Amino acid sequence: MVERLGTDMAERSHSWSDERLSLLSAVGTALTDREVMRHALDQAVSELGGLAGLVHWSCGPAGSRTLRLVLASGLPLPALTGWEEIREDEAPNAPARAVRDARFVWLPAASDASPGPGETGRTSSGTLPPGTTVAAVPLSGPGGPVGALSVLTGPREPTPEQTGFLEAVGRWAERRLSRSTAIGGCDEHPWWQQRPGGSVVQQSLEAVKAGSWEWGIRGGEMRWDRAGLALLGIPRGYERRIESWINLIHPEDMPRVMAATEKSLREQSCYEAEYRVRRPDGTTGWVQSRAHLELDEGGEPVRMIGKIWDTTESRMARESVGQALRYMSDAFFAVNRDWRITFLNVEAERLIGAAGEVLGRPLWEGPAGTVPELEDRCRRAAADGRPTGFDIRWPTDDRWYHIRLVSVPDGLTAYLTDVTERRTQAARRAAAERIGAEQTARISELSNALADAVTTKDVVRVVAAHVLPPFGASGLLILWLEGGRLNVVGSVGYSRAFISMVDGVPAFGGYRLLNEVLGSRRPCFISSTEEYQRLFPDLAGNPAIARKNAWAVLPLIASGNAIGTCTVSFDEPHDLSADERTLLTALSGMVAQALARARLYDTEHARAQALQRGLLPRALPSLAALTPAVRYLPASSGTDIGGDWYDVIPLSAERVALVIGDVMGHGLAEAATMGRLRTAVHTLANLELPPEEVLAHLNEVVCDLGDDSFATCLYAQYDPVTGLCSLARAGHPPPLIVDPEGGVECLDPTPDPPLGAAEPPFSTVDLRLPDGSLLVLYTDGLVESAARDIDTGIAECTQVLTSEYGRLLTCPPRRSRIGVLGTGGRQAVDHDRLDRLCDLLVGAMLPAQRLTADDTALLIARLHGLASGNIAGWPLPEGPVAAGLARTRVREQLRAWGLDELVATTELLASELVANVVRHARGPTRLRLIRGRSLICEVSDAGAAAPRIRRATELDEGGRGLQLVSALSQRWGTRYTDEGKCVWTEQPIAWAGTPR
């Protein structure tokens, strides 16, 4: 905007300069060279805000020529006495320097600087005010510069525009003089006459008639020389009295001339007056007279000696300029130093008032006084002495004008150019540019937003946010063509009733408006309900259901195929302009491309999620040792599935295994690896292997998949009888352990290397956890991202768990330890708490609005210890008597527990297991019963050989014991211990709740 304003100001300055030059050319065709040059000086002085103008001409032999003052304007002669003759080698003088260097020069009018070699230093300022400077340009002839045109101005350097104008005036003067005759020396040039007696006034144009006169003040004698008599038309035998001169003065000018004469005598100052004379032959002309006084010894004036010259042609020129100013198309007015109006042209009268009414009155009493800031700007322009311009709105006609203020010696002039149409056109252009820029910005914003939209919901949200507000629309309905029907994929501002009505309509029949738009692939714009009902009378009731009154129904075309429609609607009647319709049509193409891409993403993402969830546990087992809660969140960006998995695996003796892992990378290959590892973990867990051996076998599995396969894993075993939790980690984040009092502990964050990069053995950590503790397992997607490192994430998780609400959820329910009937209800309450705790962690660590590049698994387990009253164990002697003792112990304990229905089968199972030890193993032997959700019978010994079921023939005496065990128990197995092995069986207990 600043640059444009600067350009406008420069253009206006050039226009004023061009207008001044054109005015010179127009008024100069019928005038002499001298008068034209005088007006050129006036224009130069006005443009530069100067004091006076001078023209010097070069005379004398080459190399020693003298510059003589041949024309002056603006100041009285006494102020210019130092400028009558200037030598060309006078260095500090601006006219001399301009002629010598043939270029524009700006220098102080007076310089005290010491002259350089070959230069003459002198002061050439006459009686000029302090700080006066001179701007001069050369006037050139065929052989080079022959003179200089100068302007005496203030201390400020002329602007580039003022300098250019002065140079243009100089070039114009050269062309004007060259048309009259060849520009030569003083003796050749016809347009001026050398000074015969040293008077500056007589160095004027040859065309000017001038004479001398002398008035004896005391005797009243008046004498003219011959030129003066010829100028005034006085015969030779005239009466040499002052009355002869008075009789020549035009009666209308008499008071003014007499006042100037009396002032000169009274103040003993120079006399100067311009007036009309009536010659004896009846002709009338304008003359100007200038004189000085001679005083006697007493200081009284005795004689007035002066010059008189014909100014008729000059007056005509000034009147021509005045006529041009008065009738020019721009308004022009002038004020004096008291801000009283001294001149205004016809156009200015229309703005300010009739000349007869406002001349002589202060400018601010009229309409100009109501223009904001105009008075302050005018006063600043007059004080600064530099031309200035700006736009104003004039109150009388409410139109815009560009006003240019030019300070002149006796006041201020103002030019007013009507710029209303130009401003209107500029405003229209600016509005069109603004609309174009806004449309471009809208398209760019929508394009960028659609580029970031991933899902169909994202596309609908972007279109609603970037298309509806700029057009003032209130409704959006996007339909997708699928299976020959149009299905609603997104809407804004529509009721459920209307959406239900249009959802699933046939694509090419059943809803004519949508059918025609889709079939023709051309948009339909409807500006009112009446137009809608006229075009589609069969759908006349739909506007009332939709509660809309204007519509833009756009086809969605992607890759040359119609894929649906997009309807933009309005609450009130709305007639879209041609530009709006074009823009909506263009936007619909972008929406179609984004929607097609989003639908493809939605399909692929749904398939990927279905595959991911198919590889994870559908439900976690219900166990007495713990209450689990789990969350799995796929990555929110991208369609590739992740490799995070989790599992809870029941083991023997109410023990349980918890596992969580993450295959590094995303895609089908990683999902397949995750499935293999999960299957392998189940197999290894059923072998009752300790955590470090499980990870060692998993490491072998991952290494066999290739050098670019890696996975992290945490495997933990919890024994509710002892409260011991053993865990091993391979590159996995550490678990968080929350004690029953709410304290949170994080294990050593440095794990073993990931699977595929580790070298067994893996380290195992044994923790004895109190009843009611929480074990929080998670993958790195929960705590690590591009904006957060894993340590910071773990610290934030800890803060969530220890918050007031977190502590409320982590607090265990009362009497959670296994051993009391009705605990199942409390476990249901606890499960609800843990679900809410999962939601709290996920919501805090993974806000819904944050896109995640990795999937996340979270497993939280409440650990329940087994009460001592549910455990019974006895050592058994060696030999066959051990079987009988075992049956007795079993029978007594089960009756004490109230499990009489299981006595017979359990006695048989215990007897067979003890007999197997007596026959195939070695002592010491121990029997243990565990009452949990099932009844567990264990027989341990020091042998290392695991019993195996074998097929016995009819003649075999043995081999049928383990077959009997397998038939009577729900499941059975063998696990190795530090002392040997343990063979166990498990039978269901027939009750709904947990054991007491």
Residue pairs with C-beta under 8 A, 6 or more apart in sequence:
9 389
10 161
12 389
12 402
12 404
12 417
13 161
13 387
13 389
14 161
15 417
16 47
16 387
16 404
16 415
17 47
17 161
17 164
17 165
17 168
20 43
20 46
20 47
20 165
21 168
21 169
21 172
23 43
23 321
23 324
24 36
24 39
24 40
24 43
24 169
24 172
25 172
26 324
27 36
27 39
27 317
27 320
27 321
27 324
28 35
28 36
28 39
28 176
30 320
31 39
31 313
31 316
31 317
31 320
32 191
32 205
32 207
32 208
32 313
33 176
33 177
33 180
33 191
33 205
33 207
34 71
34 191
34 192
34 204
34 205
34 207
34 208
35 205
35 313
35 314
35 317
36 176
36 317
37 55
37 71
37 173
37 176
37 191
37 205
38 71
38 73
38 314
38 317
39 317
39 318
39 321
40 149
40 169
40 172
40 173
41 53
41 54
41 55
41 71
41 72
41 73
41 74
41 149
41 151
42 53
42 73
42 74
43 169
44 50
44 53
44 149
44 151
44 165
44 166
44 169
45 51
45 52
45 53
45 73
45 74
45 151
45 408
46 406
46 408
46 413
47 162
47 165
47 166
47 387
47 406
48 135
48 151
48 153
48 158
48 162
48 165
48 166
49 153
49 154
49 385
49 386
49 387
49 406
49 407
49 408
50 74
50 135
50 151
50 152
50 153
50 154
51 74
51 75
51 128
51 129
51 132
51 152
51 153
51 154
51 409
52 72
52 73
52 74
52 75
52 79
52 80
52 151
52 152
53 71
53 72
53 73
53 74
53 149
53 150
53 151
53 152
54 69
54 71
54 72
54 73
54 80
54 83
54 95
54 148
54 149
54 150
54 151
54 152
55 69
55 70
55 71
55 72
55 139
55 147
55 148
55 149
55 150
56 67
56 68
56 69
56 70
56 83
56 86
56 95
56 99
56 147
56 148
56 150
57 67
57 68
57 70
57 146
57 147
57 186
57 189
57 192
58 65
58 66
58 67
58 88
58 99
58 145
58 146
58 147
58 185
58 186
59 65
59 66
59 67
59 68
59 185
59 186
59 194
60 66
60 186
64 87
64 88
64 89
65 87
65 88
66 85
66 86
66 87
66 88
67 85
67 86
67 87
67 88
67 95
67 96
67 99
67 147
67 148
68 84
68 85
68 186
68 194
68 195
68 203
69 80
69 83
69 84
69 85
69 200
69 203
70 147
70 192
70 203
70 204
71 192
71 203
71 204
71 205
72 80
72 83
72 200
74 152
74 409
75 152
76 270
76 272
77 200
77 201
77 270
77 290
78 126
78 127
78 270
79 126
79 127
79 128
80 126
80 200
81 126
81 127
81 200
82 123
82 124
82 125
82 126
83 124
83 126
84 200
86 93
86 95
86 96
86 124
87 96
87 120
88 96
88 99
88 100
89 96
89 100
89 118
89 119
89 120
90 96
90 119
90 120
90 121
90 122
90 124
91 97
91 115
91 116
91 119
91 120
91 121
92 107
92 108
92 111
92 113
92 115
92 119
92 121
93 107
93 124
93 134
94 105
94 106
94 107
94 109
94 133
94 134
94 135
94 136
94 148
94 150
95 134
95 136
95 148
95 150
96 148
97 105
97 107
97 136
98 104
98 105
98 136
98 137
98 138
98 145
98 148
98 150
99 138
99 145
99 146
99 147
99 148
100 145
101 138
102 138
102 140
102 144
102 145
103 138
104 135
104 136
104 137
104 163
104 166
104 167
105 134
105 135
105 136
105 137
106 133
106 134
106 135
106 136
106 157
106 158
106 163
107 133
107 134
107 136
108 132
108 133
108 134
109 124
109 125
109 128
109 132
109 133
109 134
109 152
110 123
110 124
110 125
110 128
110 132
111 121
111 123
112 123
113 121
114 121
115 121
125 132
128 152
131 154
131 155
132 152
132 153
132 154
132 155
133 152
133 153
133 154
133 155
133 157
134 150
134 151
134 152
134 153
135 150
135 151
135 153
135 158
135 162
135 163
135 166
136 148
136 149
136 150
136 151
137 148
137 149
137 150
137 166
137 167
137 169
137 170
138 145
138 147
138 148
138 170
139 145
139 146
139 147
139 148
139 149
139 170
139 173
139 174
139 177
139 183
140 146
140 174
140 183
141 174
141 178
141 182
141 183
141 184
142 182
142 183
146 183
146 184
146 185
149 166
149 169
149 170
149 173
151 166
153 385
154 385
156 384
156 385
156 386
158 166
159 386
162 387
174 183
177 183
177 191
180 190
180 191
181 189
181 190
181 191
182 188
183 189
186 194
190 206
191 205
191 206
191 207
192 203
192 204
192 205
192 206
193 202
193 203
193 204
193 205
193 206
193 208
194 203
195 202
195 203
196 202
199 307
201 210
201 290
201 307
201 309
202 210
202 307
204 210
204 309
207 313
208 309
208 310
209 227
209 230
209 231
209 309
209 310
210 227
210 231
210 307
210 308
210 309
210 310
211 224
211 225
211 226
211 227
211 228
211 229
211 230
211 231
211 232
211 307
211 308
211 309
212 224
212 225
212 227
212 228
212 305
212 306
212 307
212 308
213 222
213 223
213 224
213 225
213 228
213 245
213 289
213 291
213 305
213 306
213 307
213 308
214 222
214 223
214 303
214 304
214 305
214 306
215 221
215 222
215 223
215 242
215 245
215 291
215 303
215 304
215 305
216 222
216 302
216 303
217 265
217 301
217 302
217 303
217 304
218 302
220 241
220 242
220 243
221 240
221 241
221 242
222 240
222 241
222 242
222 244
222 245
223 240
224 232
224 234
224 308
228 308
229 235
229 236
229 238
231 287
231 308
231 309
231 310
232 248
232 277
232 279
232 287
232 308
233 279
233 280
233 281
233 283
234 244
234 248
234 279
234 280
235 280
238 244
246 254
248 277
248 278
248 279
249 257
249 275
249 276
249 277
249 278
250 275
250 276
250 277
250 278
250 284
252 276
253 275
253 276
256 273
256 275
257 273
257 275
260 271
260 272
260 273
261 271
261 273
263 269
264 270
264 271
264 291
264 293
264 304
265 293
265 301
268 293
268 295
268 299
268 301
269 293
270 290
270 291
270 292
270 293
271 289
271 290
271 291
271 292
271 293
271 304
271 306
272 288
272 289
272 290
272 291
273 288
273 289
274 286
274 287
274 288
274 289
274 311
274 315
275 286
275 287
275 289
276 284
276 285
276 286
276 287
277 284
277 285
277 286
277 287
278 284
279 285
285 310
285 312
286 310
286 311
286 312
286 314
286 315
287 308
287 309
287 310
287 311
287 312
288 308
288 309
288 311
289 306
289 307
289 308
290 306
290 307
290 308
291 304
291 305
291 306
291 307
292 304
292 305
292 306
293 301
293 303
293 304
294 301
294 302
294 303
294 304
294 305
295 301
295 302
296 302
322 343
325 332
325 343
325 345
326 332
326 345
326 346
327 345
327 346
328 345
328 347
329 347
330 347
330 415
330 416
330 417
330 418
331 344
331 345
331 347
331 348
331 350
331 351
331 401
331 414
331 415
331 416
331 417
332 343
332 344
332 345
332 347
332 348
332 413
332 414
332 415
332 416
333 341
333 343
333 344
333 345
333 348
333 352
333 363
333 413
333 414
334 341
334 342
334 343
334 344
334 408
334 411
334 412
334 413
334 414
335 341
335 342
335 363
335 411
335 412
335 413
335 414
336 342
336 410
336 411
337 410
337 411
338 362
339 362
339 363
339 364
339 378
339 411
339 412
340 360
340 361
340 362
340 363
341 352
341 358
341 359
341 360
341 361
341 362
341 363
342 359
342 360
342 411
343 359
344 352
344 355
344 358
344 359
347 416
348 416
349 355
349 358
350 396
350 397
351 367
351 394
351 396
351 397
351 416
352 358
352 363
352 366
352 367
352 368
353 366
353 367
358 366
363 369
363 378
364 375
367 394
367 395
367 396
368 374
368 375
369 375
370 395
371 392
371 393
371 394
371 395
374 392
374 403
377 388
377 390
377 405
378 405
378 412
378 414
380 388
381 387
381 388
381 405
381 406
381 407
381 412
382 405
382 407
382 411
382 412
384 407
385 407
386 407
387 404
387 405
387 406
387 407
388 404
388 405
389 402
389 403
389 404
389 405
390 402
390 403
391 400
391 401
391 402
391 403
391 419
391 423
392 400
392 401
392 403
393 399
393 400
393 401
394 400
394 401
394 416
399 418
399 420
400 418
400 419
400 420
400 423
401 416
401 417
401 418
401 419
401 420
402 416
402 417
402 419
403 414
403 415
403 416
404 414
404 415
404 416
404 417
405 412
405 413
405 414
406 412
406 413
406 414
406 415
435 579
438 470
439 579
439 583
442 466
442 470
442 583
442 587
443 583
443 586
443 587
443 590
445 466
446 462
446 463
446 466
446 467
446 587
446 590
447 590
449 462
449 465
449 466
450 459
450 462
450 590
450 591
450 593
450 594
451 594
452 458
452 462
453 459
453 461
453 462
453 594
453 598
454 598
454 601
454 637
455 598
455 601
455 602
455 605
456 480
456 489
456 490
456 595
456 598
456 599
456 602
457 490
458 598
459 478
459 490
459 591
459 594
459 595
459 598
460 476
460 478
460 489
460 490
460 491
460 492
461 490
462 594
463 476
463 478
463 490
463 566
463 591
464 476
464 492
467 473
467 476
467 568
467 584
467 587
467 591
468 474
468 475
468 476
468 492
468 568
471 568
471 576
471 580
471 584
472 570
472 574
473 552
473 568
473 569
473 570
473 574
474 493
474 548
474 569
474 570
474 571
475 491
475 492
475 493
475 494
475 546
475 548
475 567
475 568
475 569
475 570
475 571
476 490
476 491
476 492
476 493
476 566
476 567
476 568
476 569
477 488
477 490
477 491
477 492
477 494
477 499
477 502
477 565
477 566
477 567
477 569
478 488
478 489
478 490
478 491
478 556
478 564
478 565
478 566
478 567
478 591
478 595
479 486
479 487
479 488
479 489
479 502
479 514
479 564
479 565
479 566
479 567
480 486
480 487
480 488
480 489
480 563
480 564
480 595
480 599
481 507
481 518
481 562
481 563
481 564
484 506
484 507
484 508
485 504
485 505
485 506
485 507
486 502
486 504
486 505
486 506
486 507
486 511
486 514
486 518
486 564
486 565
487 503
487 504
488 499
488 502
488 503
489 564
489 595
489 599
491 499
493 569
494 546
495 545
495 546
495 547
497 545
498 542
498 545
498 546
501 542
501 545
502 511
502 514
505 511
505 514
506 515
507 514
507 515
507 518
508 515
508 518
508 519
509 515
511 539
512 536
512 538
512 539
513 524
513 535
513 536
513 539
513 553
514 553
514 565
516 524
517 523
517 524
517 553
517 554
517 555
517 565
518 555
518 562
518 564
518 565
520 555
521 555
521 557
521 562
522 555
523 552
523 553
523 554
523 555
523 581
523 584
523 585
523 588
524 551
524 552
524 553
525 551
525 552
525 553
525 576
525 581
526 532
526 535
526 550
526 551
526 552
526 553
527 550
527 573
527 574
527 575
527 576
528 549
528 550
528 573
529 543
529 549
529 573
532 539
532 540
532 542
532 543
532 551
533 540
533 543
543 549
546 569
547 571
548 569
548 570
548 571
549 570
549 571
549 572
549 573
549 574
550 569
550 570
550 572
550 573
550 574
550 575
550 576
551 567
551 568
551 569
551 570
552 567
552 568
552 569
552 576
552 581
552 584
553 565
553 566
553 567
554 565
554 566
554 567
554 568
554 584
554 585
554 588
554 591
555 562
555 565
555 566
555 588
556 562
556 563
556 564
556 565
556 566
556 588
556 591
556 592
556 595
557 563
557 588
557 589
557 592
558 592
558 593
558 595
558 596
559 596
563 592
563 595
563 596
564 592
564 595
566 588
566 591
566 592
568 584
576 584
601 639
604 639
605 639
608 634
608 639
608 640
608 641
609 634
609 641
611 641
611 668
611 671
612 632
612 634
612 641
612 642
612 671
612 855
613 632
615 645
615 671
615 674
615 675
615 678
616 632
616 645
616 646
617 646
617 647
617 648
620 628
620 630
620 648
621 648
621 650
622 933
623 648
623 650
623 654
623 656
623 933
624 654
624 720
624 818
624 864
624 866
624 932
624 933
624 994
625 654
625 655
625 656
625 718
625 719
625 720
625 818
625 863
625 864
625 866
625 932
626 648
626 656
626 658
626 718
626 720
626 775
626 861
626 862
626 863
626 864
627 827
627 830
627 831
627 834
627 861
627 862
627 864
628 648
628 658
628 834
628 859
628 860
628 861
628 862
629 831
629 834
629 835
629 837
629 838
629 859
629 860
629 861
630 646
630 838
630 857
630 858
630 859
630 860
631 838
631 839
631 842
631 856
631 857
631 858
632 644
632 646
632 855
632 856
632 857
632 858
633 781
633 842
633 846
633 852
633 855
633 856
634 641
634 642
634 855
635 642
635 666
635 781
635 852
635 853
635 854
635 855
636 850
636 851
636 852
637 851
637 852
637 853
638 666
638 853
640 666
640 667
641 666
641 667
641 668
641 670
641 671
641 855
642 662
642 663
642 666
642 670
642 671
642 781
642 854
642 855
643 661
643 662
643 663
643 664
643 665
643 666
643 670
643 671
643 673
643 674
643 711
643 855
644 660
644 661
644 662
644 663
644 674
644 779
644 781
644 855
644 856
644 857
645 660
645 661
645 662
645 663
645 674
645 677
645 678
645 857
646 659
646 660
646 661
646 777
646 857
646 859
647 657
647 658
647 659
647 660
647 678
647 681
647 682
648 656
648 657
648 658
648 659
648 859
648 861
649 656
649 657
649 658
649 659
649 681
649 682
649 685
649 686
650 656
650 657
651 657
651 685
651 688
651 717
652 688
652 936
652 938
652 973
652 975
652 982
652 984
652 986
653 719
653 721
653 930
653 936
653 938
653 982
653 984
654 719
654 720
654 721
654 866
654 930
654 932
654 933
654 936
655 717
655 718
655 719
655 720
655 721
656 717
656 718
656 720
657 681
657 685
657 715
657 716
657 717
657 718
658 714
658 715
658 716
658 717
658 718
658 775
658 777
658 859
658 861
659 681
659 685
659 713
659 714
659 715
659 716
660 713
660 714
660 732
660 777
660 778
660 779
660 857
660 859
661 674
661 677
661 711
661 712
661 713
661 714
661 732
661 779
662 711
662 712
662 713
662 732
662 779
662 780
662 781
662 857
663 670
663 671
663 673
663 674
663 677
663 709
663 710
663 711
664 670
664 710
664 711
664 712
664 754
666 854
666 855
673 702
673 705
673 709
673 711
674 711
676 701
676 705
677 698
677 701
677 702
677 711
677 713
677 755
680 697
680 698
680 701
681 694
681 698
681 715
684 693
684 694
684 697
684 698
685 694
686 973
688 973
688 974
688 975
688 976
689 697
690 717
690 726
690 764
691 715
691 716
691 717
691 726
691 727
691 728
691 762
691 764
692 728
692 760
692 761
692 762
692 763
692 764
694 715
694 728
695 713
695 715
695 728
695 730
695 752
695 755
695 758
695 760
695 762
696 760
696 761
696 762
698 711
698 713
698 730
698 755
699 730
699 755
699 756
699 758
699 760
699 762
701 755
702 709
702 710
702 711
702 755
702 756
703 709
703 755
703 756
705 756
709 756
710 731
710 754
710 755
710 756
710 757
711 730
711 731
711 754
711 755
711 756
712 729
712 730
712 731
712 732
712 733
712 751
712 754
712 755
712 779
712 780
713 729
713 730
713 731
713 732
713 755
714 727
714 728
714 729
714 730
714 732
714 733
714 735
714 777
715 727
715 728
716 725
716 726
716 727
716 728
716 735
716 775
716 777
717 725
717 726
717 727
718 724
718 725
718 769
718 775
718 861
718 863
719 725
720 818
720 863
720 864
720 865
720 866
720 932
721 865
721 866
721 871
721 930
722 768
723 768
723 769
723 770
723 771
723 863
723 865
724 766
724 767
724 768
724 769
725 766
725 767
725 768
725 769
725 775
725 863
726 764
726 765
726 766
726 767
727 735
727 764
727 765
727 767
728 752
728 762
728 763
728 764
728 765
729 751
729 752
729 762
730 751
730 752
730 753
730 754
730 755
730 758
730 762
731 751
731 752
731 753
731 754
731 755
731 757
731 758
732 751
732 754
732 779
733 749
733 751
733 778
733 779
733 780
733 783
733 784
733 790
733 794
734 746
734 747
734 748
734 749
734 751
734 794
735 746
735 747
735 775
735 776
735 777
736 744
736 745
736 746
736 774
736 776
736 794
736 797
736 798
736 801
737 744
737 745
737 746
737 747
737 767
737 769
737 773
737 774
737 775
737 776
738 744
738 745
738 773
738 774
738 776
738 801
738 810
739 745
739 769
739 770
739 773
740 770
740 771
740 772
740 773
740 811
740 812
742 802
742 807
742 810
742 811
743 802
744 798
744 801
744 802
746 794
746 798
747 765
748 765
749 790
749 791
749 794
752 758
752 762
752 763
753 759
769 775
769 863
770 865
771 812
771 816
771 817
771 863
771 864
771 865
772 812
772 816
772 817
772 862
772 863
772 864
773 862
773 863
774 810
774 834
774 860
774 861
774 862
774 863
775 860
775 861
775 863
776 797
776 801
776 841
776 858
776 859
776 860
777 858
777 859
777 860
777 861
778 797
778 856
778 857
778 858
778 859
779 854
779 855
779 856
779 857
779 858
780 790
780 854
781 846
781 852
781 854
781 855
781 856
781 857
782 793
782 797
782 841
782 842
782 845
782 846
782 856
782 858
783 790
783 792
783 793
783 794
783 796
783 797
783 845
784 790
784 793
784 854
785 793
785 852
785 853
785 854
786 853
788 796
793 845
796 844
796 845
797 841
797 845
800 806
800 840
800 841
800 844
800 845
801 807
801 810
801 841
805 840
806 837
806 840
809 833
809 834
809 836
809 837
809 840
810 837
812 830
812 862
813 826
813 827
813 829
813 830
813 833
814 826
815 823
815 826
816 823
816 826
816 827
816 830
816 862
816 864
817 864
817 865
817 866
817 867
818 864
818 865
818 866
818 867
818 870
818 932
818 994
818 995
819 866
819 867
819 869
819 870
819 995
819 996
820 867
820 994
820 996
821 993
821 994
821 995
821 996
822 993
822 994
823 993
823 994
824 992
824 993
824 994
827 864
827 994
830 862
834 860
834 862
837 860
838 858
838 860
841 858
842 856
842 858
846 852
846 856
866 930
866 932
870 930
870 931
870 932
870 995
871 928
871 929
871 930
871 931
872 889
872 893
872 928
872 929
873 926
873 927
873 928
873 929
874 885
874 886
874 889
874 926
874 927
874 928
875 924
875 925
875 926
875 927
876 882
876 885
876 886
876 914
876 923
876 924
876 925
876 926
876 927
877 885
877 925
878 918
878 923
878 924
878 925
879 918
880 915
880 918
882 914
882 917
882 918
882 925
883 910
883 911
883 914
883 915
883 918
884 911
886 907
886 910
886 911
886 913
886 914
886 927
886 939
887 907
887 910
887 911
889 910
889 927
889 929
890 903
890 906
890 907
890 910
890 927
890 929
890 937
891 903
891 907
893 929
894 900
894 902
894 903
894 906
894 929
894 935
895 903
897 931
897 995
899 931
899 935
899 989
901 990
902 935
902 987
902 989
905 968
905 987
906 929
906 935
906 937
906 987
908 964
908 968
909 937
909 965
909 968
909 969
909 985
909 987
910 927
910 937
910 939
912 961
912 962
912 964
912 965
913 937
913 939
913 965
913 983
913 985
914 925
914 927
914 939
915 961
916 939
916 947
916 961
916 962
916 983
917 923
917 925
917 939
917 941
917 943
918 925
919 958
920 943
920 945
920 947
921 941
921 942
921 943
921 945
921 980
921 981
922 941
922 942
922 943
923 941
923 942
924 941
924 942
925 939
925 940
925 941
926 939
926 940
926 941
927 937
927 938
927 939
928 936
928 937
928 938
928 940
929 935
929 936
929 937
929 938
930 936
930 938
931 989
931 995
932 994
932 995
933 989
933 994
933 995
934 970
934 986
934 987
934 988
934 989
935 986
935 987
935 988
935 989
936 984
936 985
936 986
936 987
937 984
937 985
937 987
938 982
938 983
938 984
938 985
939 982
939 983
939 984
940 977
940 979
940 980
940 981
940 982
940 983
941 980
941 981
942 979
942 980
943 980
943 981
944 976
944 980
944 981
945 981
946 974
946 981
947 962
947 974
947 983
948 962
949 962
949 963
949 966
950 959
950 962
951 959
952 958
952 959
952 960
952 963
965 972
965 985
966 972
968 985
968 987
969 985
969 986
969 987
970 986
970 987
970 988
971 985
971 986
972 983
972 984
972 985
972 986
973 983
973 984
974 981
974 982
974 983
974 984
975 981
975 982
975 984
976 982
989 995
